[in-house]
Amino acid sequence: MQDRLWRAVKDWLTPADAKETAAKAKALALSVLPPGAGAEPAAAHLVQVDSQVPQPPARLRPNAFDGSPGLLTRAGEVDDRLFRLNPVNALVRGGKEREAMRGDWESVAGSLVRALVPRRLENPGHVLVASADAYHLVRVEGRIARGEVGPRAELAWSLPRTALAWVRGRNDIKHNTHELGFADGSWATVLFTSDGSHAVGRTFPQRLPYSAPRP
């Protein structure tokens, strides 16, 4: 019993191997892609929504892994709503806010952001995978920052390649931050967290520099 407890404490204190964790998350994501997607590991990247993107309303956020939101999840959503409504917090955030998304929640950008922010207290990880004809967002269970991956994964969002109109690098904000622009005129800012700029560049070879205007 003491040995198991010590191993658990040691695992918790030891930093996770980021590359190994990312590789596990990508492998799990690739395993649930639709038949014929044919994506390679090099075309998969851990992704999260930019911190300045607006929070979708709770009623529009999906329940991760087909689960219903529990009391703790609902309490967290209420607390988040109260935080945003607090005028003092609004003043504090006012000087830091920048435009990070354009489009309503029914736009393509809105649907991507909603998929990236499910109704779950401990947020799962997400992997964006580029296949031959589409982009797929796969939700992966586990706390990625702690090296926990799986066992479940689910397809959360898909988009034909032709619907991604442009990609704009925003390294002026943070390394590997990108704006993804869509054919309906909407766009959203995301952060790729598992790979260097060269790897992301192979997935989006036509990306614009931050010095270029948005199309």
N, CA, C and O of each residue as an XYZ file, in Angstrom:
860
protein
N       0.830     -1.204      0.000
C       0.000      0.000      0.000
C       0.865      1.254      0.000
O       0.612      2.187     -0.761
N       1.897      1.275      0.863
C       2.791      2.442      0.927
C       3.545      2.619     -0.381
O       3.755      3.745     -0.833
N       3.959      1.489     -1.001
C       4.684      1.573     -2.270
C       3.794      2.179     -3.357
O       4.249      3.016     -4.137
N       2.536      1.759     -3.409
C       1.633      2.301     -4.424
C       1.382      3.786     -4.191
O       1.309      4.574     -5.133
N       1.251      4.151     -2.914
C       1.036      5.559     -2.586
C       2.243      6.397     -2.974
O       2.085      7.488     -3.524
N       3.454      5.904     -2.696
C       4.674      6.628     -3.047
C       4.807      6.781     -4.561
O       5.187      7.846     -5.048
N       4.490      5.707     -5.312
C       4.570      5.794     -6.770
C       3.585      6.839     -7.300
O       3.902      7.592     -8.221
N       2.400      6.874     -6.713
C       1.399      7.853     -7.145
C       1.884      9.277     -6.880
O       1.729     10.159     -7.726
N       2.477      9.500     -5.689
C       3.009     10.828     -5.347
C       4.165     11.189     -6.271
O       4.261     12.326     -6.734
N       5.041     10.223     -6.541
C       6.186     10.465     -7.411
C       5.735     10.819     -8.829
O       6.274     11.736     -9.448
N       4.743     10.084     -9.334
C       4.229     10.359    -10.677
C       3.613     11.749    -10.739
O       3.724     12.442    -11.750
N       2.956     12.158     -9.640
C       2.326     13.472     -9.622
C       3.365     14.586     -9.593
O       3.163     15.638    -10.199
N       4.483     14.360     -8.887
C       5.515     15.382     -8.752
C       6.429     15.450     -9.969
O       6.977     16.513    -10.261
N       6.607     14.349    -10.681
C       7.522     14.304    -11.811
C       6.886     14.957    -13.029
O       5.786     14.563    -13.417
N       7.536     15.943    -13.650
C       6.967     16.587    -14.832
C       6.749     15.581    -15.957
O       7.572     14.694    -16.183
N       5.640     15.729    -16.651
C       5.345     14.831    -17.764
C       6.262     15.127    -18.941
O       6.647     16.274    -19.169
N       6.604     14.090    -19.682
C       7.367     14.255    -20.912
C       6.411     14.807    -21.968
O       5.542     14.086    -22.458
N       6.568     16.072    -22.316
C       5.613     16.746    -23.196
C       5.535     16.085    -24.568
O       4.445     15.917    -25.117
N       6.691     15.707    -25.127
C       6.688     15.104    -26.458
C       6.008     13.742    -26.444
O       5.238     13.410    -27.346
N       6.299     12.960    -25.412
C       5.679     11.642    -25.310
C       4.168     11.768    -25.120
O       3.398     11.018    -25.720
N       3.751     12.711    -24.289
C       2.331     12.922    -24.065
C       1.637     13.362    -25.342
O       0.555     12.866    -25.659
N       2.247     14.291    -26.085
C       1.676     14.757    -27.341
C       1.561     13.622    -28.343
O       0.562     13.520    -29.055
N       2.583     12.762    -28.405
C       2.556     11.630    -29.328
C       1.413     10.679    -28.995
O       0.744     10.172    -29.895
N       1.185     10.434    -27.699
C       0.084      9.555    -27.285
C      -1.266     10.168    -27.653
O      -2.161      9.477    -28.139
N      -1.398     11.473    -27.416
C      -2.658     12.146    -27.730
C      -2.935     12.114    -29.234
O      -4.070     11.888    -29.653
N      -1.902     12.338    -30.039
C      -2.076     12.312    -31.489
C      -2.441     10.913    -31.970
O      -3.327     10.759    -32.811
N      -1.766      9.894    -31.444
C      -2.057      8.521    -31.844
C      -3.497      8.149    -31.511
O      -4.179      7.500    -32.303
N      -3.952      8.567    -30.328
C      -5.326      8.280    -29.940
C      -6.304      9.026    -30.842
O      -7.341      8.482    -31.225
N      -5.975     10.265    -31.180
C      -6.842     11.052    -32.065
C      -6.946     10.416    -33.448
O      -8.034     10.341    -34.019
N      -5.827      9.962    -33.982
C      -5.827      9.355    -35.313
C      -6.638      8.066    -35.336
O      -7.179      7.693    -36.377
N      -6.727      7.384    -34.199
C      -7.419      6.101    -34.150
C      -8.932      6.235    -34.286
O      -9.605      5.248    -34.583
N      -9.487      7.436    -34.076
C     -10.940      7.600    -34.151
C     -11.376      8.396    -35.380
O     -12.544      8.768    -35.491
N     -10.455      8.658    -36.298
C     -10.832      9.386    -37.505
C     -11.752      8.543    -38.380
O     -11.725      7.315    -38.304
N     -12.573      9.197    -39.216
C     -13.449      8.446    -40.120
C     -12.634      7.563    -41.061
O     -11.505      7.915    -41.403
N     -13.180      6.426    -41.487
C     -12.468      5.544    -42.424
C     -12.072      6.299    -43.691
O     -12.862      7.059    -44.252
N     -10.843      6.075    -44.124
C     -10.364      6.718    -45.342
C      -9.776      8.096    -45.143
O      -9.351      8.722    -46.114
N      -9.736      8.591    -43.917
C      -9.175      9.928    -43.685
C      -7.695      9.963    -44.045
O      -7.220     10.946    -44.616
N      -6.963      8.901    -43.719
C      -5.578      8.764    -44.149
C      -4.623      9.816    -43.631
O      -3.656     10.149    -44.316
N      -4.861     10.354    -42.441
C      -3.984     11.394    -41.904
C      -2.730     10.780    -41.301
O      -2.746      9.650    -40.812
N      -1.643     11.544    -41.343
C      -0.374     11.122    -40.770
C      -0.135     11.854    -39.446
O      -0.671     12.942    -39.235
N       0.672     11.257    -38.549
C       0.960     11.924    -37.267
C       1.526     13.328    -37.419
O       1.274     14.195    -36.582
N       2.296     13.559    -38.495
C       2.896     14.878    -38.697
C       1.847     15.952    -38.985
O       2.143     17.143    -38.888
N       0.634     15.548    -39.337
C      -0.429     16.502    -39.656
C      -1.398     16.657    -38.500
O      -2.523     17.118    -38.696
N      -0.982     16.281    -37.292
C      -1.831     16.390    -36.103
C      -1.145     17.280    -35.084
O       0.052     17.140    -34.833
N      -1.901     18.190    -34.500
C      -1.327     19.148    -33.558
C      -2.283     19.362    -32.389
O      -3.484     19.547    -32.586
N      -1.746     19.336    -31.177
C      -2.548     19.715    -30.022
C      -2.925     21.191    -30.155
O      -2.092     22.024    -30.513
N      -4.182     21.504    -29.862
C      -4.668     22.866    -30.076
C      -5.585     23.277    -28.936
O      -6.273     22.448    -28.340
N      -5.580     24.557    -28.649
C      -6.515     25.110    -27.673
C      -6.941     26.491    -28.141
O      -6.249     27.126    -28.937
N      -8.072     26.948    -27.649
C      -8.585     28.241    -28.055
C      -7.758     29.341    -27.387
O      -7.290     29.176    -26.261
N      -7.585     30.445    -28.077
C      -6.858     31.581    -27.534
C      -7.613     32.152    -26.333
O      -8.844     32.164    -26.316
N      -6.877     32.621    -25.342
C      -7.485     33.083    -24.098
C      -8.382     34.298    -24.282
O      -9.231     34.565    -23.431
N      -8.214     35.045    -25.381
C      -9.019     36.244    -25.600
C     -10.284     35.983    -26.407
O     -11.086     36.894    -26.613
N     -10.471     34.751    -26.864
C     -11.695     34.409    -27.591
C     -12.868     34.395    -26.609
O     -12.738     33.847    -25.515
N     -13.995     34.980    -26.970
C     -15.147     34.997    -26.049
C     -15.580     33.585    -25.660
O     -15.419     32.640    -26.432
N     -16.130     33.455    -24.459
C     -16.624     32.178    -23.959
C     -18.019     31.917    -24.522
O     -18.898     32.769    -24.392
N     -18.241     30.760    -25.145
C     -19.585     30.465    -25.661
C     -20.588     30.327    -24.512
O     -20.205     29.938    -23.409
N     -21.847     30.636    -24.751
C     -22.866     30.403    -23.720
C     -22.907     28.925    -23.336
O     -22.672     28.056    -24.176
N     -23.204     28.644    -22.080
C     -23.204     27.262    -21.600
C     -24.145     26.377    -22.406
O     -23.843     25.208    -22.644
N     -25.289     26.926    -22.829
C     -26.276     26.114    -23.534
C     -25.793     25.673    -24.911
O     -26.347     24.738    -25.490
N     -24.761     26.339    -25.444
C     -24.252     25.994    -26.774
C     -22.995     25.138    -26.719
O     -22.490     24.713    -27.759
N     -22.491     24.885    -25.535
C     -21.266     24.101    -25.415
C     -21.595     22.614    -25.337
O     -22.533     22.230    -24.640
N     -20.841     21.773    -26.038
C     -21.154     20.338    -26.031
C     -20.760     19.674    -24.724
O     -19.893     20.165    -24.001
N     -21.400     18.558    -24.430
C     -21.028     17.737    -23.292
C     -19.982     16.729    -23.751
O     -20.251     15.904    -24.624
N     -18.806     16.794    -23.171
C     -17.714     15.918    -23.593
C     -18.067     14.453    -23.358
O     -18.564     14.078    -22.296
N     -17.796     13.631    -24.377
C     -17.972     12.185    -24.295
C     -19.403     11.794    -23.921
O     -19.628     10.838    -23.179
N     -20.361     12.554    -24.451
C     -21.787     12.247    -24.296
C     -22.237     12.230    -22.838
O     -23.256     11.619    -22.514
N     -21.502     12.881    -21.970
C     -21.896     12.922    -20.563
C     -22.740     14.147    -20.276
O     -22.595     15.174    -20.938
N     -23.606     14.047    -19.308
C     -24.396     15.201    -18.898
C     -23.598     15.998    -17.877
O     -22.870     15.405    -17.081
N     -23.709     17.324    -17.874
C     -22.942     18.134    -16.924
C     -23.387     17.889    -15.495
O     -24.584     17.903    -15.206
N     -22.447     17.667    -14.605
C     -22.770     17.439    -13.203
C     -22.934     18.739    -12.452
O     -22.845     19.821    -13.032
N     -23.174     18.627    -11.155
C     -23.389     19.817    -10.337
C     -22.153     20.700    -10.290
O     -22.262     21.926    -10.308
N     -20.943     20.067    -10.229
C     -19.723     20.868    -10.182
C     -19.533     21.633    -11.482
O     -19.101     22.786    -11.466
N     -19.856     20.997    -12.619
C     -19.732     21.673    -13.897
C     -20.691     22.852    -13.970
O     -20.313     23.941    -14.404
N     -21.933     22.634    -13.546
C     -22.912     23.725    -13.568
C     -22.497     24.860    -12.636
O     -22.659     26.035    -12.966
N     -21.961     24.501    -11.468
C     -21.501     25.526    -10.533
C     -20.363     26.332    -11.136
O     -20.306     27.551    -10.973
N     -19.453     25.656    -11.835
C     -18.355     26.354    -12.477
C     -18.831     27.304    -13.558
O     -18.276     28.391    -13.721
N     -19.872     26.897    -14.308
C     -20.409     27.759    -15.355
C     -21.081     28.988    -14.755
O     -20.949     30.091    -15.287
N     -21.800     28.804    -13.650
C     -22.433     29.937    -12.969
C     -21.376     30.895    -12.449
O     -21.522     32.110    -12.579
N     -20.303     30.357    -11.856
C     -19.229     31.200    -11.333
C     -18.558     31.980    -12.455
O     -18.227     33.153    -12.289
N     -18.356     31.322    -13.609
C     -17.725     31.990    -14.749
C     -18.618     33.114    -15.267
O     -18.130     34.187    -15.621
N     -19.934     32.863    -15.311
C     -20.865     33.882    -15.786
C     -20.863     35.097    -14.850
O     -20.873     36.239    -15.309
N     -20.849     34.843    -13.547
C     -20.827     35.937    -12.574
C     -19.529     36.734    -12.677
O     -19.531     37.955    -12.522
N     -18.404     36.026    -12.943
C     -17.117     36.710    -13.081
C     -17.156     37.692    -14.248
O     -16.669     38.816    -14.135
N     -17.738     37.265    -15.370
C     -17.767     38.120    -16.548
C     -18.716     39.296    -16.367
O     -18.508     40.361    -16.947
N     -19.777     39.100    -15.549
C     -20.741     40.176    -15.334
C     -20.265     41.196    -14.302
O     -20.785     42.310    -14.242
N     -19.286     40.818    -13.495
C     -18.789     41.713    -12.456
C     -18.136     42.933    -13.110
O     -17.194     42.768    -13.884
N     -18.612     44.169    -12.821
C     -18.071     45.363    -13.486
C     -16.605     45.615    -13.156
O     -15.883     46.173    -13.982
N     -16.147     45.221    -11.971
C     -14.738     45.406    -11.615
C     -13.859     44.527    -12.493
O     -12.840     44.982    -13.012
N     -14.254     43.263    -12.659
C     -13.484     42.368    -13.510
C     -13.488     42.837    -14.958
O     -12.493     42.691    -15.668
N     -14.610     43.401    -15.392
C     -14.690     43.910    -16.756
C     -13.702     45.046    -16.976
O     -13.087     45.145    -18.038
N     -13.548     45.923    -15.948
C     -12.595     47.025    -16.065
C     -11.160     46.517    -16.114
O     -10.336     47.032    -16.871
N     -10.863     45.496    -15.297
C      -9.512     44.945    -15.254
C      -9.150     44.313    -16.592
O      -8.022     44.450    -17.065
N     -10.132     43.606    -17.211
C      -9.867     42.944    -18.489
C      -9.860     43.917    -19.657
O      -9.309     43.620    -20.717
N     -10.479     45.088    -19.461
C     -10.676     45.993    -20.576
C      -9.399     46.390    -21.288
O      -9.368     46.474    -22.515
N      -8.338     46.636    -20.519
C      -7.103     47.064    -21.140
C      -6.327     45.960    -21.813
O      -5.380     46.229    -22.552
N      -6.718     44.700    -21.566
C      -5.977     43.577    -22.114
C      -6.667     42.929    -23.305
O      -6.051     42.133    -24.014
N      -7.932     43.254    -23.538
C      -8.689     42.573    -24.562
C      -8.269     43.022    -25.959
O      -7.921     44.182    -26.180
N      -8.310     42.084    -26.886
C      -8.057     42.351    -28.294
C      -9.034     41.494    -29.091
O      -9.579     40.516    -28.578
N      -9.244     41.863    -30.323
C     -10.144     41.068    -31.159
C      -9.496     39.719    -31.447
O      -8.394     39.668    -31.993
N     -10.156     38.643    -31.093
C      -9.605     37.302    -31.288
C     -10.552     36.394    -32.055
O     -10.229     35.236    -32.321
N     -11.727     36.920    -32.414
C     -12.710     36.116    -33.131
C     -13.685     37.036    -33.839
O     -13.982     38.132    -33.362
N     -14.180     36.581    -34.980
C     -15.240     37.302    -35.675
C     -16.242     36.284    -36.195
O     -15.869     35.272    -36.789
N     -17.513     36.563    -35.965
C     -18.569     35.634    -36.364
C     -19.415     35.252    -35.160
O     -18.939     35.273    -34.025
N     -20.673     34.900    -35.412
C     -21.543     34.498    -34.307
C     -21.319     33.015    -33.995
O     -20.478     32.361    -34.612
N     -22.078     32.499    -33.033
C     -21.862     31.117    -32.590
C     -22.353     30.087    -33.597
O     -22.050     28.902    -33.461
N     -23.096     30.514    -34.595
C     -23.529     29.592    -35.646
C     -22.590     29.617    -36.852
O     -22.762     28.830    -37.783
N     -21.610     30.502    -36.847
C     -20.630     30.548    -37.930
C     -19.666     29.385    -37.804
O     -19.699     28.652    -36.815
N     -18.802     29.207    -38.803
C     -17.811     28.133    -38.742
C     -16.852     28.370    -37.581
O     -16.535     27.444    -36.834
N     -16.387     29.621    -37.429
C     -15.499     29.936    -36.305
C     -16.192     29.676    -34.973
O     -15.586     29.141    -34.044
N     -17.458     30.054    -34.883
C     -18.209     29.814    -33.659
C     -18.343     28.337    -33.341
O     -18.233     27.933    -32.184
N     -18.582     27.529    -34.371
C     -18.713     26.087    -34.137
C     -17.390     25.477    -33.684
O     -17.382     24.555    -32.868
N     -16.267     25.983    -34.207
C     -14.953     25.492    -33.778
C     -14.704     25.848    -32.307
O     -14.273     25.001    -31.524
N     -14.974     27.092    -31.940
C     -14.743     27.518    -30.559
C     -15.635     26.728    -29.607
O     -15.184     26.308    -28.541
N     -16.883     26.526    -29.978
C     -17.783     25.744    -29.130
C     -17.255     24.327    -28.932
O     -17.342     23.780    -27.832
N     -16.712     23.735    -29.980
C     -16.163     22.383    -29.854
C     -14.936     22.349    -28.954
O     -14.681     21.343    -28.291
N     -14.174     23.437    -28.925
C     -12.958     23.506    -28.117
C     -13.232     23.813    -26.642
O     -12.334     23.702    -25.807
N     -14.470     24.199    -26.323
C     -14.795     24.572    -24.944
C     -16.008     23.758    -24.479
O     -17.089     24.325    -24.318
N     -15.865     22.473    -24.262
C     -17.010     21.657    -23.835
C     -17.411     21.946    -22.396
O     -16.674     22.583    -21.644
N     -18.587     21.468    -22.032
C     -19.098     21.663    -20.671
C     -18.507     20.593    -19.770
O     -19.113     19.547    -19.540
N     -17.321     20.873    -19.270
C     -16.633     19.908    -18.425
C     -15.701     20.670    -17.505
O     -14.984     21.563    -17.955
N     -15.700     20.332    -16.214
C     -14.896     21.082    -15.260
C     -13.409     20.920    -15.546
O     -12.673     21.906    -15.557
N     -12.956     19.682    -15.778
C     -11.561     19.418    -16.140
C     -11.502     19.273    -17.651
O     -11.836     18.217    -18.189
N     -11.083     20.316    -18.333
C     -11.137     20.338    -19.783
C     -10.255     19.265    -20.406
O      -9.095     19.122    -20.020
N     -10.786     18.510    -21.363
C      -9.965     17.526    -22.071
C      -9.050     18.215    -23.075
O      -9.157     19.422    -23.294
N      -8.151     17.449    -23.683
C      -7.296     17.989    -24.719
C      -7.960     17.884    -26.081
O      -8.929     17.144    -26.247
N      -7.441     18.626    -27.060
C      -7.975     18.589    -28.419
C      -6.818     18.499    -29.412
O      -5.772     19.122    -29.227
N      -7.024     17.723    -30.455
C      -6.027     17.544    -31.505
C      -6.668     17.921    -32.836
O      -7.713     17.381    -33.198
N      -6.048     18.843    -33.562
C      -6.511     19.200    -34.900
C      -5.724     18.375    -35.901
O      -4.494     18.418    -35.923
N      -6.436     17.623    -36.730
C      -5.807     16.711    -37.682
C      -6.165     17.140    -39.097
O      -7.334     17.369    -39.408
N      -5.151     17.249    -39.957
C      -5.378     17.573    -41.361
C      -5.308     16.293    -42.180
O      -4.251     15.668    -42.270
N      -6.429     15.901    -42.776
C      -6.437     14.744    -43.667
C      -6.402     15.243    -45.107
O      -6.254     16.442    -45.343
N      -6.534     14.348    -46.057
C      -6.401     14.719    -47.468
C      -7.466     15.716    -47.904
O      -7.190     16.585    -48.732
N      -8.672     15.609    -47.367
C      -9.745     16.473    -47.843
C     -10.491     17.226    -46.746
O     -11.476     17.909    -47.025
N     -10.030     17.106    -45.496
C     -10.761     17.759    -44.413
C      -9.854     18.032    -43.220
O      -8.744     17.508    -43.122
N     -10.359     18.871    -42.316
C      -9.729     19.096    -41.017
C     -10.667     18.514    -39.961
O     -11.881     18.709    -40.016
N     -10.086     17.800    -39.006
C     -10.872     17.149    -37.966
C     -10.351     17.591    -36.597
O      -9.142     17.639    -36.369
N     -11.268     17.911    -35.698
C     -10.910     18.192    -34.319
C     -11.339     16.991    -33.481
O     -12.515     16.627    -33.450
N     -10.364     16.380    -32.803
C     -10.635     15.211    -31.981
C     -10.435     15.584    -30.518
O      -9.409     16.148    -30.137
N     -11.433     15.258    -29.712
C     -11.371     15.512    -28.267
C     -10.773     14.287    -27.577
O     -11.232     13.164    -27.785
N      -9.748     14.509    -26.756
C      -9.028     13.418    -26.103
C      -9.184     13.547    -24.597
O      -8.928     14.608    -24.029
N      -9.598     12.484    -23.960
C      -9.770     12.498    -22.510
C      -8.416     12.557    -21.807
O      -7.421     12.045    -22.319
N      -8.386     13.175    -20.647
C      -7.161     13.227    -19.856
C      -6.678     14.643    -19.642
O      -7.031     15.555    -20.389
N      -5.862     14.819    -18.608
C      -5.237     16.116    -18.355
C      -3.864     16.109    -19.001
O      -2.896     15.599    -18.436
N      -3.794     16.684    -20.193
C      -2.587     16.598    -21.020
C      -1.383     17.192    -20.311
O      -0.281     16.654    -20.418
N      -1.569     18.290    -19.591
C      -0.446     18.954    -18.923
C       0.221     18.049    -17.898
O       1.401     18.224    -17.594
N      -0.517     17.089    -17.366
C       0.043     16.146    -16.396
C       0.483     14.832    -17.036
O       0.902     13.906    -16.341
N       0.387     14.756    -18.341
C       0.792     13.536    -19.031
C      -0.265     12.461    -19.066
O       0.026     11.312    -19.398
N      -1.520     12.826    -18.719
C      -2.607     11.858    -18.703
C      -3.343     11.904    -20.038
O      -3.852     12.952    -20.436
N      -3.396     10.769    -20.726
C      -4.032     10.688    -22.034
C      -4.972      9.489    -22.059
O      -4.579      8.378    -21.703
N      -6.219      9.716    -22.482
C      -7.156      8.628    -22.678
C      -7.882      8.215    -21.415
O      -7.764      8.856    -20.371
N      -8.645      7.116    -21.530
C      -8.647      6.197    -22.671
C      -9.579      6.594    -23.807
O      -9.491      6.020    -24.892
N     -10.483      7.574    -23.586
C     -11.479      7.861    -24.609
C     -11.062      9.018    -25.512
O     -10.303      9.903    -25.116
N     -11.580      8.982    -26.730
C     -11.419     10.080    -27.682
C     -12.665     10.097    -28.554
O     -13.294      9.061    -28.772
N     -13.022     11.282    -29.053
C     -14.203     11.390    -29.903
C     -13.999     12.489    -30.935
O     -13.313     13.480    -30.687
N     -14.606     12.292    -32.090
C     -14.571     13.303    -33.134
C     -15.497     14.442    -32.733
O     -16.696     14.232    -32.554
N     -14.950     15.645    -32.592
C     -15.722     16.778    -32.076
C     -16.158     17.762    -33.161
O     -17.121     18.503    -32.966
N     -15.456     17.780    -34.310
C     -15.726     18.820    -35.319
C     -14.979     18.433    -36.585
O     -13.864     17.917    -36.515
N     -15.581     18.675    -37.733
C     -14.913     18.421    -39.020
C     -15.245     19.551    -39.986
O     -16.298     20.182    -39.892
N     -14.328     19.791    -40.913
C     -14.503     20.866    -41.884
C     -13.814     20.490    -43.195
O     -12.651     20.088    -43.172
N     -14.496     20.609    -44.338
C     -13.814     20.370    -45.620
C     -12.649     21.334    -45.786
O     -12.719     22.484    -45.352
N     -11.594     20.868    -46.407
C     -10.419     21.726    -46.617
C     -10.783     23.012    -47.358
O     -10.210     24.068    -47.092
N     -11.736     22.921    -48.286
C     -12.098     24.091    -49.087
C     -12.757     25.182    -48.258
O     -12.844     26.325    -48.709
N     -13.228     24.854    -47.047
C     -13.902     25.850    -46.205
C     -12.928     26.667    -45.365
O     -13.320     27.665    -44.761
N     -11.651     26.249    -45.321
C     -10.629     27.055    -44.639
C     -10.037     28.010    -45.665
O      -9.294     27.595    -46.554
N     -10.368     29.287    -45.537
C     -10.005     30.264    -46.557
C      -8.597     30.807    -46.389
O      -7.912     31.065    -47.379
N      -8.153     30.985    -45.144
C      -6.820     31.544    -44.909
C      -6.367     31.225    -43.485
O      -7.169     30.946    -42.594
N      -5.049     31.278    -43.312
C      -4.428     31.078    -42.005
C      -3.402     32.187    -41.824
O      -2.591     32.442    -42.714
N      -3.439     32.841    -40.680
C      -2.531     33.967    -40.418
C      -1.758     33.701    -39.132
O      -2.349     33.562    -38.061
N      -0.443     33.632    -39.242
C       0.395     33.440    -38.070
C       0.363     34.661    -37.170
O       0.366     35.793    -37.654
N       0.331     34.435    -35.843
C       0.317     35.542    -34.889
C       1.379     35.325    -33.816
O       1.090     35.369    -32.620
N       2.615     35.089    -34.264
C       3.717     34.957    -33.315
C       3.986     36.255    -32.564
O       4.714     36.264    -31.571
N       3.395     37.355    -33.042
C       3.521     38.614    -32.299
C       2.739     38.565    -30.993
O       3.016     39.336    -30.074
N       1.765     37.667    -30.906
C       0.994     37.477    -29.674
C       1.671     36.435    -28.802
O       2.006     36.699    -27.647
N       1.869     35.254    -29.362
C       2.502     34.138    -28.673
C       2.914     33.113    -29.706
O       2.246     32.949    -30.726
N       4.016     32.421    -29.446
C       4.533     31.446    -30.397
C       3.469     30.430    -30.767
O       2.788     29.882    -29.900
N       3.332     30.185    -32.064
C       2.398     29.218    -32.633
C       0.931     29.580    -32.433
O       0.065     28.707    -32.456
N       0.653     30.863    -32.237
C      -0.724     31.347    -32.261
C      -1.111     31.638    -33.702
O      -0.329     32.223    -34.450
N      -2.316     31.232    -34.096
C      -2.767     31.410    -35.480
C      -4.221     31.852    -35.512
O      -5.026     31.465    -34.664
N      -4.538     32.665    -36.501
C      -5.924     32.975    -36.831
C      -6.342     32.071    -37.973
O      -5.653     31.999    -38.991
N      -7.453     31.386    -37.819
C      -7.996     30.529    -38.868
C      -9.219     31.221    -39.458
O     -10.205     31.456    -38.759
N      -9.151     31.546    -40.749
C     -10.253     32.239    -41.418
C     -11.028     31.294    -42.316
O     -10.439     30.444    -42.984
N     -12.340     31.438    -42.336
C     -13.188     30.482    -43.035
C     -13.971     31.125    -44.172
O     -14.085     32.348    -44.256
N     -14.503     30.284    -45.038
C     -15.155     30.746    -46.262
C     -16.403     31.577    -45.983
O     -16.828     32.346    -46.845
N     -16.996     31.441    -44.805
C     -18.188     32.229    -44.493
C     -17.843     33.610    -43.946
O     -18.738     34.373    -43.585
N     -16.554     33.937    -43.882
C     -16.120     35.249    -43.408
C     -15.780     35.301    -41.930
O     -15.281     36.321    -41.454
N     -16.032     34.243    -41.200
C     -15.699     34.215    -39.779
C     -14.256     33.773    -39.577
O     -13.647     33.175    -40.464
N     -13.716     34.078    -38.394
C     -12.369     33.614    -38.055
C     -12.223     33.529    -36.538
O     -12.953     34.185    -35.794
N     -11.267     32.711    -36.092
C     -11.016     32.540    -34.665
C      -9.527     32.317    -34.445
O      -8.824     31.841    -35.336
N      -9.053     32.662    -33.258
C      -7.646     32.538    -32.907
C      -7.429     31.302    -32.042
O      -8.129     31.096    -31.050
N      -6.455     30.482    -32.425
C      -6.134     29.264    -31.681
C      -4.634     29.212    -31.429
O      -3.855     29.936    -32.050
N      -4.247     28.338    -30.504
C      -2.842     28.153    -30.152
C      -2.484     26.684    -30.303
O      -3.118     25.823    -29.692
N      -1.469     26.390    -31.115
C      -0.966     25.023    -31.252
C       0.136     24.826    -30.212
O       1.095     25.596    -30.171
N       0.002     23.807    -29.378
C       0.847     23.705    -28.196
C       1.860     22.571    -28.221
O       2.654     22.454    -27.288
N       1.863     21.725    -29.260
C       2.712     20.535    -29.199
C       3.853     20.526    -30.195
O       4.717     19.652    -30.117
N       3.891     21.464    -31.129
C       4.875     21.397    -32.210
C       5.495     22.756    -32.484
O       4.948     23.793    -32.110
N       6.637     22.731    -33.138
C       7.293     23.962    -33.544
C       6.635     24.567    -34.765
O       5.767     23.951    -35.384
N       7.051     25.775    -35.112
C       6.426     26.486    -36.225
C       6.648     25.787    -37.557
O       5.819     25.902    -38.460
N       7.766     25.057    -37.694
C       8.015     24.369    -38.965
C       6.998     23.257    -39.178
O       6.514     23.068    -40.294
N       6.669     22.520    -38.122
C       5.689     21.437    -38.243
C       4.312     21.989    -38.582
O       3.624     21.447    -39.446
N       3.905     23.056    -37.913
C       2.615     23.676    -38.199
C       2.622     24.268    -39.608
O       1.605     24.248    -40.301
N       3.768     24.791    -40.024
C       3.888     25.365    -41.358
C       3.686     24.346    -42.459
O       3.195     24.686    -43.536
N       4.062     23.087    -42.203
C       3.831     22.044    -43.212
C       2.343     21.745    -43.350
O       1.886     21.360    -44.426
N       1.592     21.917    -42.281
C       0.148     21.704    -42.337
C      -0.560     22.877    -43.004
O      -1.555     22.690    -43.704
N      -0.047     24.081    -42.788
C      -0.632     25.291    -43.376
C       0.448     26.037    -44.166
O       0.909     27.092    -43.730
N       0.855     25.504    -45.318
C       1.995     26.097    -46.047
C       1.726     27.495    -46.593
O       2.671     28.233    -46.871
N       0.460     27.874    -46.755
C       0.140     29.177    -47.328
C      -0.212     30.226    -46.271
O      -0.831     31.243    -46.585
N       0.179     29.982    -45.032
C      -0.226     30.917    -43.964
C       0.397     32.303    -44.172
O       1.514     32.443    -44.671
N      -0.354     33.291    -43.777
C       0.081     34.677    -43.885
C       0.893     35.077    -42.655
O       0.662     34.547    -41.568
N       1.847     36.012    -42.811
C       2.538     36.540    -41.632
C       1.642     37.521    -40.898
O       0.675     38.031    -41.465
N       1.963     37.786    -39.633
C       1.126     38.697    -38.860
C       1.165     40.118    -39.425
O       0.254     40.908    -39.179
N       2.219     40.444    -40.182
C       2.306     41.783    -40.759
C       1.360     41.985    -41.928
O       1.114     43.118    -42.343
N       0.826     40.889    -42.464
C      -0.136     40.990    -43.575
C      -1.531     41.234    -43.029
O      -1.879     40.718    -41.968
N      -2.334     42.015    -43.741
C      -3.725     42.229    -43.280
C      -4.557     40.965    -43.445
O      -4.236     40.097    -44.258
N      -5.625     40.873    -42.668
C      -6.555     39.754    -42.853
C      -7.247     39.908    -44.205
O      -7.618     41.020    -44.581
N      -7.422     38.830    -44.930
C      -8.105     38.907    -46.245
C      -9.530     39.446    -46.109
O     -10.239     39.575    -47.107
